[in-house]
Amino acid sequence: MHAFEKEGYLKAISLKGNKTFFDTNTKNHHHFYDQDMSQLIDIEDKNISVSNLPKTPSGKKIKSVEVLVKIEDSN
């Protein structure tokens, strides 16, 4: 899987340091993470607006911004 990620065919999404999802959609987009189902659900990039990002450390630039929204059953 990591070889496919390295070639740009997959995107790795790590959660809690011990769970990694491999996404075949490598375009910029965001996710809901359903904690009950342990499942990622795509959110289109156009449906998220991010403002007031912190200043980057000296000599660095922002490569991308990814939003992960954790969800669970409302019961």
N, C-alpha and C positions, 0 to 999 in steps of 0.2 A: 504494500500500500504506500509506503513512504517513497518508493521509487516513482510511482505514478504521481505523487504529490510533487516530488522534485522536478518532474517533467511538466508540471502545470495542468495535469489531467484531473487532479483532485485537490481539494482544499481541506486541510486538517483543522478541526475545531475542538479544542481541549476544554473540558469542564471539570472543575474540582480537582484538577491535577491527576486524576486517575481514569478519566473517561474521555476517549477521543472519538469523534465522529469524522467520517470522510465524506465530503460533499462533492458531488459531481458538477454542481453549479459553481463555477469558479469566478463568475462575474460578481461585482460588488452588490451585496445584498445583506440582509439582516435576518435574525431568527427569533422565533419563540422557542423556548425549551420547555416542553411539557414534562415536568418532574414526575408525574404519576405514570406516564407512559414511556418515559425515558426516550423521548422522540424530539427531533428538531423539525420545525415547520418554517418554511421560508416566509420572509416579509420582503416585499419589493422595496428597492432602494428609494423609489419615489414616495413611499409612504412614511418615511422617517425624515425628520428635520433635526439637525444637531447644531447648536450654537454655543457660544462661550466656551470653546475649547481652551484648556490651559496653555500657557506659553511653553513651547518645547525647550528642552535643555539645549544649551549652547552647542552649535555644530550639528544639530539634528533637525530633521524635517518630518512632518507627518506623512506616512506612506498611505494609510487608509484608516477609516473609522468604522468599526463594526459594532452594532448594537445587538445584545442578547437579552431578551425579555423572558424571564422565568415565569412560568404559569403552573397552576395546580388546580385541582377540582375545587369548586366553590362550596362544597358541602362541609 
